Structure formats: structure tokens, C-alpha cells
Amino acid sequence: MAGGDGRGRSSPEDDADHYAVLGLPSGEEGSKLSLKEIEKAYRNQSRIRHPDKRPDDPNATADFQLLTSSFEVLRDEISRCCFDAKLRARRERVLRDSLQDAKRRKMATDLEERERSAAAAVDPAEEARRKEKMKADELKREIAEFKARRAKKASEPNGKEKAAGEKVGPSLDKGRMLKVTWETSAGDYSAAKLRGIFMRFGIVEDVVIRSKSSKKKASAIIVMASKDAAVTAIQSMSGDTTNPLLVLPLEPMAPSFSSTSSTNQNESMGPEFNNVVGAGFENYEAFVMKKLQEAIEKKKSIR
């Protein structure tokens, strides 16, 4: 078998897999082949690849020489052992390179993941400010919708608000406006049903069912004729016992808008009552829901 060309470059025989040249399995399986199996493979390949069988193939002679060289390597025990060791070292190098590539890919993936996580990280204070702003914007939008609705009613002939001589538009008293929330899974409330429930606290001027932004909860805005009626509604449990209504003021109420007894009752409901905006609104909702649940349990125990 020819070696290098004297200038450090390997010949085709040096890079060839001699098992594969003879059409035999390579690697560990090839190293276990007997000499008879190798000789049989060489004879079969010689008949097929002899230059006389391929007169039109310009590479036939070189291919047959490679076939003969591979057979000479594998038939000699010492040269075959050296070749098996060379193949083993080649496989190990490929495996190491593959593991290193996998490790590099994992490092790159981890780095990209950390960069994405850092980019997506949100400052808790900033997130709280964002939620606060969203709630404030929603409140402004609801008030604007009510003003537009009442202005439209007042502009109609014989409109109730116009006939009663009430002021509309920007002068609408927000202290008389309530936000009512309930769980839709336990039943729903129509505008007529809500009006009937809140009429026991005073005159109900308007009821608007809000568009449902959640599948689990629904809400409505109710305008009472007076602040006292709104306060009474807030302090009372309303709706069905299986699906009580959570009644809250649409905006924070000043303690001085009603009598002293009403103020004391408001204070007894918890410190959240006078801070019903943003995060305080959520705390107050939780507080009232707890009170409603306690009332339901108390009623059940009496029964």
C-alpha cells in the first residue's frame, strides 16, 4: 500500500475505510469479521470491479487498485489491528466533537434564554403603576359613557331627566354611581332585575350592564337618585344568597357626604372603604366578598 507523497499529504488509501471499500460493515462489527469473510468479499468485488468489466470507466483502474490495497491491509493481522485502532480513534474524535458542539449549542441557548428573561423582566413597582393607570383609564371611560348616555336621554323629547329639570353631562354626581359585580357561574342578572333589587334603597335612575371582559364575572353600573340611597345599597347585602352582588362605589366617597351614623358604619367596614381606587379597590372587593360569604354561612346555620 502506498503511503504519503512525501509532502505531508495523505493518499486515498490512508483516508479510506478499507472495510467499506470491500463492501463490509465497518467499526466494531468490521473488526470482528473473520479472514474468510474478508477474502470472500474481495473475490466478489474483484469480479464486479475489475477494469476489464468496465472498459468505459476511466476510474476503473484506480478503483480496483484501492480495492486490492484495502484487501492487503485487512488480510495482514498487524496492519488490520493498526487500521482498527485508527478507526476507533476517528470515531472517538467525532464523538468528542459532537459533544462539544452540543455543549456549545446548549450554552448559546442558555445565554439567549437569559437574555430573553432579562428583557421580559418587569419591575414590580412599574407593573403596579401600569395596573393603577389601567384602572383609572377604565373609570374615566365608564364615567364618560354615562355622561354621554344621560346627555342623549336629556336631548330626547319628554326625556325623564329633562322633564325633571335635572342637570346632565359634566355635572353628573359620581357619588350616586355604584359598580355592581357578580359571578356568572351562579346565575346572571338582567338590568330589570338589578333595578328591582336596588329600588328598595331608593329611586334608581339608570342601570347599564357592562360588556363582559371575563367569562367568570359580570358587572353593571347603577345610578341612584341620591347619595344616601347609594350608601345604603353599599352597606346592605343584595342579590340572591347563592350569588350575592358585590356593591361598590364607582369612585371614593368622602366621609362627610352623609350622616355621622353612616360615617361610623363606613369606617367599621374597614380602612379600604375610603381608598377605593386602584389596588385599594381590589382589597375592598376581597373584604366585601368575605363579608358576604360570612352572611351566607350565618344564614345557613340559622336554617
Phi, psi and chi 1 to 4 in degrees:
 res  aa     phi    psi   chi1   chi2   chi3   chi4
   1 MET       -  135.0  179.7 -179.3   65.7      -
   2 ALA   -74.5  147.2      -      -      -      -
   3 GLY   -95.7 -142.9      -      -      -      -
   4 GLY   -74.4  175.0      -      -      -      -
   5 ASP   -94.2   11.2   60.7    1.4      -      -
   6 GLY    90.0   -5.4      -      -      -      -
   7 ARG  -120.0   21.9  -72.7  173.3  -67.3 -179.7
   8 GLY    85.9   -1.9      -      -      -      -
   9 ARG   -95.2  137.7  -69.1  179.4  -63.5  179.0
  10 SER   -83.1  151.5   59.4      -      -      -
  11 SER   -85.3  167.4   65.0      -      -      -
  12 PRO   -57.2  -33.5  -26.0   34.3      -      -
  13 GLU   -64.5  -32.8  -69.3   85.8   -9.5      -
  14 ASP   -68.1  -34.3  -67.4  -26.2      -      -
  15 ASP   -92.8   -9.8  -63.9  -29.9      -      -
  16 ALA   -75.4  148.6      -      -      -      -
  17 ASP   -92.6  102.9 -176.3  -18.5      -      -
  18 HIS   -63.4  -29.6  -59.2  -55.4      -      -
  19 TYR   -64.6  -45.7  -68.9  106.5      -      -
  20 ALA   -65.9  -34.8      -      -      -      -
  21 VAL   -60.1  -37.8  171.6      -      -      -
  22 LEU   -86.5    4.1  -90.5   67.7      -      -
  23 GLY    76.3   26.3      -      -      -      -
  24 LEU  -107.6  157.0  -65.2  168.6      -      -
  25 PRO   -65.4  144.6   22.0  -32.4      -      -
  26 SER  -103.6 -171.3 -173.7      -      -      -
  27 GLY    71.0 -148.2      -      -      -      -
  28 GLU   -63.2  -34.3  -65.7  -63.0  -29.5      -
  29 GLU   -66.6  -38.8 -173.2  177.9   -5.1      -
  30 GLY   -67.8  -35.8      -      -      -      -
  31 SER   -66.1  -16.2   65.1      -      -      -
  32 LYS   -94.5   -1.4  -63.0  176.7 -178.0  178.6
  33 LEU   -70.5  145.7  -66.3  171.5      -      -
  34 SER   -83.1  164.6   65.8      -      -      -
  35 LEU   -63.9  -34.5 -179.0   58.3      -      -
  36 LYS   -64.6  -40.1  -73.2 -175.9  177.6 -178.7
  37 GLU   -65.3  -36.7  -69.7  174.2  -45.4      -
  38 ILE   -68.8  -43.3  -65.9  173.1      -      -
  39 GLU   -64.1  -39.8  -69.9  175.3  -16.0      -
  40 LYS   -63.3  -42.2 -179.0  179.5  178.7 -179.1
  41 ALA   -65.2  -37.5      -      -      -      -
  42 TYR   -66.4  -42.4  171.9   68.5      -      -
  43 ARG   -62.7  -43.0  -72.4 -165.5  -62.6  -90.8
  44 ASN   -63.2  -44.5  -68.6  -24.0      -      -
  45 GLN   -68.9  -32.8  -68.3  -64.8  -37.2      -
  46 SER   -64.4  -41.6  -64.4      -      -      -
  47 ARG   -64.4  -36.1  -74.3 -166.2  -64.1  -91.1
  48 ILE   -80.3  -39.2  -62.4  171.2      -      -
  49 ARG  -105.4   11.3  -63.7  158.2   65.3  177.0
  50 HIS   -64.5  140.5 -164.2  -80.4      -      -
  51 PRO   -56.2  -30.6  -27.2   35.4      -      -
  52 ASP   -65.3  -25.4  -66.7  -17.4      -      -
  53 LYS   -82.3  -13.7  -61.1  -73.6 -174.3  178.3
  54 ARG  -132.7   66.2  -60.9 -176.9  -68.3  170.8
  55 PRO   -65.7  -24.2   24.2  -33.7      -      -
  56 ASP   -92.1   -1.6  -61.6  -31.6      -      -
  57 ASP   -95.8  112.4 -172.8   -5.8      -      -
  58 PRO   -67.7  -18.7   24.6  -33.4      -      -
  59 ASN   -97.6    6.6  -61.5  -40.7      -      -
  60 ALA   -63.1  -42.9      -      -      -      -
  61 THR   -64.8  -46.5  -59.7      -      -      -
  62 ALA   -63.5  -37.0      -      -      -      -
  63 ASP   -67.8  -39.8  179.5   60.8      -      -
  64 PHE   -69.3  -35.9 -171.2   76.5      -      -
  65 GLN   -63.5  -40.3  -70.9  175.7  -10.7      -
  66 LEU   -64.7  -39.6  178.2   60.0      -      -
  67 LEU   -60.8  -44.9  175.2   66.2      -      -
  68 THR   -65.1  -42.3  -57.0      -      -      -
  69 SER   -63.0  -41.0  -61.9      -      -      -
  70 SER   -64.1  -39.6  -64.9      -      -      -
  71 PHE   -65.0  -40.5  173.9   64.1      -      -
  72 GLU   -63.2  -37.3  -66.7  -63.9  -27.1      -
  73 VAL   -66.2  -44.1  170.1      -      -      -
  74 LEU   -79.3  -23.4  -63.0  179.3      -      -
  75 ARG   -79.9  -21.9   71.1 -177.4  -61.9 -172.8
  76 ASP   -89.2  125.1 -177.5   76.3      -      -
  77 GLU   -61.4  -44.0 -175.8  176.7   -5.9      -
  78 ILE   -67.9  -48.9  -63.4  176.4      -      -
  79 SER   -64.9  -33.1   60.9      -      -      -
  80 ARG   -67.6  -40.4 -176.7 -177.9  177.9 -175.3
  81 CYS   -62.1  -41.7  -73.4      -      -      -
  82 CYS   -63.9  -41.4  -67.5      -      -      -
  83 PHE   -66.3  -40.6  177.4   68.4      -      -
  84 ASP   -60.7  -40.5  -73.2  -18.7      -      -
  85 ALA   -64.8  -37.2      -      -      -      -
  86 LYS   -65.4  -43.9 -178.8  179.5  178.0 -179.8
  87 LEU   -63.1  -39.9  -77.2 -176.0      -      -
  88 ARG   -62.9  -43.7 -167.5  176.0  -58.0  107.9
  89 ALA   -63.9  -36.2      -      -      -      -
  90 ARG   -66.4  -41.8 -173.4 -175.9  -60.6  173.4
  91 ARG   -65.2  -40.6  -68.6 -165.5  -58.0  -89.0
  92 GLU   -65.1  -38.1  -69.3  174.6   -5.2      -
  93 ARG   -65.4  -41.2 -176.7  173.0   63.7 -109.2
  94 VAL   -62.4  -40.3  171.6      -      -      -
  95 LEU   -65.4  -43.3  178.5   60.2      -      -
  96 ARG   -61.5  -44.2  -75.9 -163.7  -55.4  -89.7
  97 ASP   -62.0  -38.9  -67.3  -16.9      -      -
  98 SER   -65.4  -42.1  175.9      -      -      -
  99 LEU   -65.7  -39.7  -67.8  175.4      -      -
 100 GLN   -65.2  -40.3  -70.4  176.1   -3.5      -
 101 ASP   -63.2  -41.8  -70.1  -18.1      -      -
 102 ALA   -64.1  -39.4      -      -      -      -
 103 LYS   -65.6  -42.0 -174.9  176.5 -178.9 -180.0
 104 ARG   -64.1  -40.3  -77.0 -167.3  -68.9  -92.5
 105 ARG   -64.1  -40.2  -73.8 -165.4  -62.6  -90.7
 106 LYS   -65.3  -41.0 -173.6  177.5 -174.6  -53.7
 107 MET   -62.7  -42.2  -69.7  175.2   62.3      -
 108 ALA   -64.8  -40.3      -      -      -      -
 109 THR   -65.0  -43.1  -58.1      -      -      -
 110 ASP   -62.5  -40.3  -67.8  -16.4      -      -
 111 LEU   -64.4  -43.2  178.7   59.7      -      -
 112 GLU   -63.8  -38.7  -68.6  175.2   -2.0      -
 113 GLU   -64.9  -41.7 -177.0   64.2   26.3      -
 114 ARG   -64.7  -38.4  -73.0 -164.6  -63.2  -89.6
 115 GLU   -65.7  -41.0  -69.9  175.7  -11.8      -
 116 ARG   -65.7  -40.4  -76.0 -165.6  -64.5  -93.6
 117 SER   -64.1  -40.4  -61.3      -      -      -
 118 ALA   -65.6  -38.7      -      -      -      -
 119 ALA   -69.3  -32.5      -      -      -      -
 120 ALA   -87.2   -9.1      -      -      -      -
 121 ALA   -63.5  136.5      -      -      -      -
 122 VAL  -118.1  131.5 -180.0      -      -      -
 123 ASP   -67.0  125.4 -179.1   15.9      -      -
 124 PRO   -54.8  -40.0  -24.8   33.8      -      -
 125 ALA   -65.4  -40.9      -      -      -      -
 126 GLU   -66.2  -39.7 -178.0   63.2   28.6      -
 127 GLU   -64.4  -38.7 -179.6   68.0   10.9      -
 128 ALA   -64.6  -41.4      -      -      -      -
 129 ARG   -64.4  -37.5  -73.3 -167.7  -67.3  -90.4
 130 ARG   -65.3  -43.6 -174.5 -175.2   67.6   80.8
 131 LYS   -65.0  -38.3  -70.2 -177.1  178.1 -179.3
 132 GLU   -61.7  -42.7 -161.4   77.4   15.9      -
 133 LYS   -66.9  -38.8 -175.4  177.0 -177.2  -57.9
 134 MET   -62.5  -41.6  -72.8  177.7   59.8      -
 135 LYS   -66.3  -41.1  -71.7 -176.4  178.3  -67.1
 136 ALA   -64.7  -41.4      -      -      -      -
 137 ASP   -64.4  -39.4  -68.6  -17.4      -      -
 138 GLU   -65.4  -39.5 -178.4 -178.9    3.4      -
 139 LEU   -63.6  -43.4 -175.2   60.1      -      -
 140 LYS   -61.3  -40.7  -69.7  179.0 -178.4  178.6
 141 ARG   -65.4  -42.2  179.3 -176.6   60.3   78.4
 142 GLU   -63.2  -41.8  -68.6  172.0   -6.1      -
 143 ILE   -64.1  -41.7  -66.4  173.9      -      -
 144 ALA   -62.8  -38.4      -      -      -      -
 145 GLU   -64.3  -40.5  -71.3  177.3   -4.2      -
 146 PHE   -66.0  -41.6  -92.3  101.0      -      -
 147 LYS   -61.5  -43.2  -70.0  178.2  179.1  178.8
 148 ALA   -65.3  -39.4      -      -      -      -
 149 ARG   -64.5  -45.3 -178.9 -173.7  177.9   91.8
 150 ARG   -70.4  -35.7  -69.1  175.3   65.5   83.1
 151 ALA   -64.0  -38.1      -      -      -      -
 152 LYS   -65.8  -41.9 -178.4  179.6  179.5 -179.2
 153 LYS   -64.5  -38.8  -76.0 -173.4  176.9 -178.2
 154 ALA   -68.9  -27.5      -      -      -      -
 155 SER   -80.2  -14.0   63.8      -      -      -
 156 GLU   -76.2  147.7  -64.6  175.1   -6.1      -
 157 PRO   -60.7  136.1  -22.5   32.6      -      -
 158 ASN    59.0   28.2  -60.5  -36.5      -      -
 159 GLY   -62.5  143.3      -      -      -      -
 160 LYS   -60.1  -45.0  -67.7 -178.2  179.3 -179.9
 161 GLU   -65.4  -39.6  -72.8   81.7   -5.5      -
 162 LYS   -69.1  -39.9 -170.6  172.3 -178.5  180.0
 163 ALA   -65.9  -34.9      -      -      -      -
 164 ALA   -80.8   -5.8      -      -      -      -
 165 GLY    73.1   22.4      -      -      -      -
 166 GLU   -82.1  152.2  -65.5 -179.8   -1.5      -
 167 LYS   -82.1  145.3  -64.6 -178.6  179.7  179.6
 168 VAL  -130.1  179.0  -64.4      -      -      -
 169 GLY    78.5 -136.9      -      -      -      -
 170 PRO   -60.8  -20.1  -23.3   34.2      -      -
 171 SER   -85.3    4.8   61.0      -      -      -
 172 LEU   -58.7  128.6  179.6   62.7      -      -
 173 ASP   -79.0  110.3 -171.0   -8.6      -      -
 174 LYS   -70.9  -18.7  -58.9  166.9 -171.3  175.0
 175 GLY   -68.1  -15.9      -      -      -      -
 176 ARG   -94.6    2.7  -62.2 -176.2  -73.1  111.2
 177 MET   -99.4  132.9  -59.8  168.6   68.2      -
 178 LEU  -119.4  147.0  -56.5  172.8      -      -
 179 LYS  -107.6  123.8  178.6  180.0  178.3 -178.5
 180 VAL  -115.3  130.3 -178.8      -      -      -
 181 THR  -127.7  146.0  -52.2      -      -      -
 182 TRP  -150.8  163.5   63.6   90.8      -      -
 183 GLU   -87.2  122.3  -60.4  -74.9  -17.8      -
 184 THR   -72.4  -21.6   55.7      -      -      -
 185 SER   -68.1  -24.7   59.2      -      -      -
 186 ALA   -96.3    3.0      -      -      -      -
 187 GLY   131.2  162.7      -      -      -      -
 188 ASP  -118.5  160.8 -150.0   -7.4      -      -
 189 TYR  -121.8  132.0  -71.6   93.0      -      -
 190 SER   -91.6  168.3   63.4      -      -      -
 191 ALA   -62.4  -39.1      -      -      -      -
 192 ALA   -65.6  -40.5      -      -      -      -
 193 LYS   -67.4  -40.6 -173.1  173.0 -177.9  178.9
 194 LEU   -64.3  -40.4  -70.0  172.8      -      -
 195 ARG   -61.1  -42.6 -176.6 -178.5  -68.7  -87.4
 196 GLY   -64.6  -36.9      -      -      -      -
 197 ILE   -66.9  -43.1  -67.8  172.9      -      -
 198 PHE   -87.2   -7.1  -76.5   86.5      -      -
 199 MET   -67.3  -20.2  -78.4 -179.3   63.2      -
 200 ARG   -72.6  -12.9   63.6 -168.5  178.9   98.1
 201 PHE   -97.6  -13.7  -54.7  119.0      -      -
 202 GLY   151.6 -173.5      -      -      -      -
 203 ILE   -69.9  131.8  -62.3  174.1      -      -
 204 VAL  -101.0  117.4  178.2      -      -      -
 205 GLU   -83.0  -36.1  -66.9 -173.8   -6.2      -
 206 ASP  -156.8  148.4 -155.2   -7.6      -      -
 207 VAL  -136.7  125.5  177.4      -      -      -
 208 VAL  -129.2  119.8  176.4      -      -      -
 209 ILE   -78.8  123.3  -55.9  -68.2      -      -
 210 ARG   -77.2  152.6  -60.3  174.1   60.9 -167.8
 211 SER   -63.4  137.7   58.4      -      -      -
 212 LYS   -77.5  115.1  -64.3 -178.5  179.0  179.2
 213 SER   -95.0   -7.2   58.2      -      -      -
 214 SER  -136.5  145.7  171.1      -      -      -
 215 LYS   -77.3  -20.1  -65.6 -178.8  179.5 -179.6
 216 LYS   -94.6  -28.3  -64.0 -177.8  178.7 -179.8
 217 LYS  -125.3  152.3  -71.4 -173.7  177.4 -176.4
 218 ALA  -133.4  160.6      -      -      -      -
 219 SER  -150.2  164.4   61.4      -      -      -
 220 ALA  -147.9  159.2      -      -      -      -
 221 ILE  -110.6  130.4  -58.0  -62.6      -      -
 222 ILE  -123.5  131.6  -63.4  177.8      -      -
 223 VAL  -107.7  116.4 -178.4      -      -      -
 224 MET   -89.6  161.7  -56.4  -59.9  -67.1      -
 225 ALA   -75.9  -21.9      -      -      -      -
 226 SER  -143.4  160.9   66.6      -      -      -
 227 LYS   -68.6  -36.6  -68.5 -177.5  179.4 -179.9
 228 ASP   -60.7  -39.6  -72.4  -19.8      -      -
 229 ALA   -65.8  -38.2      -      -      -      -
 230 ALA   -64.7  -43.1      -      -      -      -
 231 VAL   -63.9  -42.8  172.5      -      -      -
 232 THR   -61.0  -41.0  -56.0      -      -      -
 233 ALA   -64.1  -38.6      -      -      -      -
 234 ILE   -66.8  -36.0  -67.1  170.5      -      -
 235 GLN   -84.3   -3.0  -64.3  172.7   -7.4      -
 236 SER  -114.3  151.9  -55.9      -      -      -
 237 MET   -86.0  129.3 -171.8  178.5   75.2      -
 238 SER  -126.2  161.1  -56.6      -      -      -
 239 GLY    90.6 -177.5      -      -      -      -
 240 ASP   -70.7  149.1  -61.4  -27.6      -      -
 241 THR   -65.9  -28.2   55.6      -      -      -
 242 THR   -79.6  -17.8   56.9      -      -      -
 243 ASN  -146.9   71.0 -171.5   16.6      -      -
 244 PRO   -67.0  155.0   26.3  -34.9      -      -
 245 LEU   -90.6  137.3  -64.4  170.9      -      -
 246 LEU   -95.6  110.0  176.8   61.9      -      -
 247 VAL  -107.7  123.8 -175.9      -      -      -
 248 LEU  -135.6  152.9  -58.6  170.4      -      -
 249 PRO   -70.1  143.6   25.9  -34.1      -      -
 250 LEU   -67.5  -30.3 -171.6   61.8      -      -
 251 GLU  -135.3  159.0  -81.9 -162.2  -21.6      -
 252 PRO   -55.5  140.9  -22.8   33.0      -      -
 253 MET  -106.1  133.9  -66.0 -176.1  178.0      -
 254 ALA   -70.8  141.5      -      -      -      -
 255 PRO   -62.1  -21.8  -22.4   32.8      -      -
 256 SER   -90.0    5.5   59.4      -      -      -
 257 PHE   -77.0  -14.0   70.4   85.9      -      -
 258 SER  -132.4 -164.9 -174.4      -      -      -
 259 SER   -73.6  170.3   63.6      -      -      -
 260 THR   -63.9  -38.8  -56.6      -      -      -
 261 SER   -64.1  -38.4   60.1      -      -      -
 262 SER   -65.6  -39.3  -62.7      -      -      -
 263 THR   -63.1  -42.6  -58.3      -      -      -
 264 ASN   -63.5  -36.7  -67.1  -24.4      -      -
 265 GLN   -67.2  -38.6  -71.3  175.1  -30.5      -
 266 ASN   -62.8  -41.9  -65.4  -16.5      -      -
 267 GLU   -66.3  -33.1  -68.1  175.2   -7.3      -
 268 SER   -70.0  -16.2   65.9      -      -      -
 269 MET   -79.1   -7.4  -66.3  176.8   68.3      -
 270 GLY   121.0  157.4      -      -      -      -
 271 PRO   -67.0  -15.6   24.4  -33.7      -      -
 272 GLU   -70.7  -19.8  -64.8   85.9   -3.8      -
 273 PHE   -59.1  -40.9 -176.5   77.7      -      -
 274 ASN   -91.5   12.2  -66.7  -40.6      -      -
 275 ASN  -132.7   40.6  -62.3  -77.6      -      -
 276 VAL   -82.4   81.2 -175.9      -      -      -
 277 VAL  -162.5  142.7   62.3      -      -      -
 278 GLY    59.2 -129.1      -      -      -      -
 279 ALA   -64.3  -33.7      -      -      -      -
 280 GLY   -61.6  -33.8      -      -      -      -
 281 PHE   -61.5  -42.2 -170.5   90.0      -      -
 282 GLU   -65.5  -41.9  -64.6  177.9   -8.2      -
 283 ASN   -61.6  -41.6  -65.8  -22.8      -      -
 284 TYR   -66.4  -40.3 -178.1   65.8      -      -
 285 GLU   -57.9  -45.6  -79.5 -173.2  -28.1      -
 286 ALA   -62.7  -40.0      -      -      -      -
 287 PHE   -63.3  -46.2  176.5   78.7      -      -
 288 VAL   -68.1  -39.7  173.9      -      -      -
 289 MET   -61.1  -38.0 -172.2   62.4   75.7      -
 290 LYS   -63.9  -42.4 -179.1  179.2  178.3 -178.0
 291 LYS   -62.6  -41.1  -69.9  -67.5 -175.3 -178.4
 292 LEU   -63.8  -41.4  -67.6  176.2      -      -
 293 GLN   -63.3  -41.4 -171.5   63.2   34.9      -
 294 GLU   -62.8  -37.5  -69.9  175.7   -5.9      -
 295 ALA   -66.1  -38.7      -      -      -      -
 296 ILE   -65.2  -46.0  -65.9  172.8      -      -
 297 GLU   -62.0  -38.3  -64.6  -62.1  -28.7      -
 298 LYS   -65.1  -41.3 -176.2  175.6 -179.2 -179.0
 299 LYS   -65.5  -37.8 -177.0  174.1  -69.9 -172.0
 300 LYS   -64.9  -40.7  -72.2 -179.5  178.9  179.7
 301 SER   -66.7  -33.4   63.2      -      -      -
 302 ILE   -65.9  -40.4  -66.4  174.7      -      -
 303 ARG   -65.0      -  -69.5  178.6 -177.5  178.3
